[in-house]
Amino acid sequence: LITEEFLEEVGVKKLFGKKALEAFSSCLLTASLPPGVVAEHPTLPILINILVEKEVMLKFWQVMGPEMTAANSKGVVGWTVLREVGRLAGAVGMLPDMLTRHSLSVGVQLASRQASVGMVKEVLTMVVAGVEMEKMDRLGMIKRLIDMDLCWDKLPVGGTVSQLLMKADMETVKEVAKVYMTNLKGEGKMVERVHSASMLVKLVGLSVMQGELEWRGEMLEALASVSVVGGVLGVGVLNSSGRDQMKDVLFRALDSRNKNLEDSVALLVGLVKYIREQLNKAATRVKALDDEQDAVAKKALGVIDKLEKKWGKGKGKEVGVFLFLYCQMWLQMFSQPDLATEVLGELAPVYDRWSKGDKKGSETGEEPAWVEVVTEILISLLAQNNHLLRGVVGAVFSVVGREMTAPAMDSLLAVVKQKDGEDEGEDDEDDEEIDEEDDDDEGQEENGNDKESSEEEDSSDDDEGEEEEEKNVEPALLTKLSGALGDHAADSESDIDMDEVPDEDMAKLDEKLAEAFKALGGRKDGLGKKKAALSSLASMHFKLRVLELVELYLTHSPNPAHLPTIVPALLESLDKAVRSGSAQEPLVKRLVSALAKVASVKIKVEGNVSSEVGEEVVQVLSSLMELASSGSVVVNTLGPTFPRLATSLLRLGEQCGKMEELKALYNTSLSAWLHQSTCVLPNNIFSLAMSHSWPGCWSLATTLATSSFSTEVRQFRRVASLALLSSLLHNKVLVKDNLEEVKLVVEQLFPALTQELEKLKDMMGKVKPKYLCEMFSILQAVKDIPSDK
């Protein structure tokens, strides 16, 4: 126990007075032990706990904090104390007061060292947790950090400010945005202005701010002033480096989600108006346009004005789609003028036909429907591999998806089904003439060279045919080589003395030889293989982006008539992807996901469905069954999705009135499942088909009743057959609603079941337990079925 005599002897009046606190601080900071040992010493948490309990922790920190320095171990010890305080649930609220400007400065220096950065991040994580527990003021903590360094999130300590803003309320976000806005428009350090722009992009995308359209519009206008136009009044001048770093901030902000199409259109129209006003006030484009592009941009503005008037009269869906597309493409004129010019050129005739009310004429076959052309435009935008354009496509497609026609859907599926390297308009000769320094860019294109792809796949054939190719050199090529040698060309019976050939003629010979080897073709070199691999990767990612649209369509009540077209296309692409190896694994996963979406679609056929749709469903389901009967790898790849997909098609076929065809198909498939060794149909195919009442259900059950004990059926299939029958008979709702059909099945089953049970006395010890279990399960189910006998 510490008595007054002891305190008097050590020269301290109070245990937690100023002198005592100075002594505690000195003891910690001047300890001869390494900081790691001090941190693990048992007395440290005891001391911190006592100081917190006695409510003198802040007074102690006023003594210790100023003594910290990153030049020695004092800084580490000081932040170790901060960590101990943060670990105490009742004391975490003290951290903001302890994190003074000096403390934060030391922490920033410590974070630049690998040995201490973890501790600093741990303390800041405690701060974030304390804010979430409402033990600290969120806005106060954010301002404390950005007052220390506006670019706090760029420091090694991590994105503390971003973490605090993620769950901030609207008022806090707006207050922080004012700080960044002031710096963005001012004449401060360029690095701070660039960081302010990046933070504003994040703030615009926060979910809590989605409904604040006016505020978001102001942020977008500010970002436009430093990215796409220059010379805006009230905005500080940017140097070339700052302009280059902020060239895409507006488009990154536009990439944030909106609640609906109306909000998206409102923001875009407001932004277009602002930029037009600035251009009229002598502001300039950062990226100049040529005469053709300028004309296209002006024409687009005229269309935007017309669409805006229509939009104001009534928020029509089609008007919104066109207005959204035109605004987005007009803005893209500031970033990608070539792409925007091309898309606006394709969009103009579609808009003209739509605006003149020619939709009915287009649907009769004279011209493509507007939704079909819009779909083609969306596909061309997806080919750009631009994240913003993907967002544009997603927003438009979520609206036009319900209007999808068969040709429009075929356009999407054609991309999914296309082979890697399939030509989409790029000339092979152009690819060959591109300089080697541009090879990395070439690899990003969506389609490669057909000839190169086929040569890589058939490299073994090239080995065998090399000699034949050498013999079949065209005479014209030999003439060129002889012409290159001039007077030094040798006749057919003599050799060329290369030492006598001048350098000028040798240079010509080199050129002709290059042409010869190009004409002869042959194996790819390393560069060619790299280009082919990159082209294949780009093609795969293009397909993934298009598959996103297919999944989006399937998510929002798809037209049942399109499903028989979608399923075969996805299965065909899946088969190719699986056979292409592990490089296509992302595509395989996405295709399985899309097919799972098909399987989960709640199908409800409204009105009269053409008999052709029913026939297509039966045909697709038949192809699906044949895949399993032939042992296709697609069945295993799909896993549990396969039987659910088949059942979904079955239910669609039932609604289309194809009961007899489906019944015959399932009976044929059941026969293959029972007797063919190559058939890999999963058991769930039949259990799901027998989970609801339709003619095929009872036909399958009758077949199983007579085949479950047949010696011609393999043992494991007999066990599975009994399991299917047991599942059917235990389905109380199904049995209750279809009692007569169930009794007929039992009548077929019971004689064979009784006979099999009589054999058990001679087979005890040899019967499979599962087989025996399923038989007794059936007996239990039959016992519960009402019967007249």
Secondary structure as UniProt FT lines:
FT   HELIX           4..10
FT   TURN            15..16
FT   HELIX           18..29
FT   HELIX           35..40
FT   HELIX           43..53
FT   TURN            54..55
FT   HELIX           57..64
FT   HELIX           65..67
FT   TURN            70..71
FT   HELIX           74..87
FT   TURN            89..91
FT   HELIX           92..94
FT   HELIX           95..98
FT   HELIX           101..111
FT   TURN            114..116
FT   HELIX           117..132
FT   TURN            133..134
FT   HELIX           138..148
FT   TURN            150..151
FT   HELIX           152..154
FT   TURN            156..157
FT   HELIX           160..166
FT   HELIX           170..185
FT   HELIX           190..204
FT   HELIX           207..209
FT   TURN            210..211
FT   HELIX           213..227
FT   STRAND          229..230
FT   TURN            233..234
FT   HELIX           240..245
FT   TURN            246..248
FT   HELIX           249..254
FT   HELIX           261..280
FT   TURN            281..282
FT   STRAND          284..285
FT   HELIX           291..313
FT   HELIX           317..332
FT   TURN            333..335
FT   HELIX           337..355
FT   TURN            356..357
FT   HELIX           359..363
FT   TURN            364..365
FT   HELIX           370..382
FT   TURN            383..384
FT   HELIX           387..400
FT   HELIX           401..403
FT   HELIX           406..417
FT   TURN            420..421
FT   HELIX           428..433
FT   HELIX           436..438
FT   HELIX           439..443
FT   HELIX           450..457
FT   HELIX           459..471
FT   HELIX           475..485
FT   HELIX           486..488
FT   TURN            492..493
FT   HELIX           498..500
FT   HELIX           503..520
FT   HELIX           526..555
FT   HELIX           560..562
FT   HELIX           563..579
FT   HELIX           582..584
FT   HELIX           585..600
FT   HELIX           611..629
FT   TURN            630..631
FT   HELIX           633..638
FT   TURN            639..640
FT   HELIX           641..655
FT   TURN            656..657
FT   HELIX           659..675
FT   TURN            677..678
FT   HELIX           684..689
FT   HELIX           695..707
FT   TURN            708..709
FT   TURN            711..712
FT   HELIX           715..729
FT   HELIX           732..737
FT   HELIX           739..758
FT   HELIX           760..763
FT   TURN            764..766
FT   HELIX           769..783
//
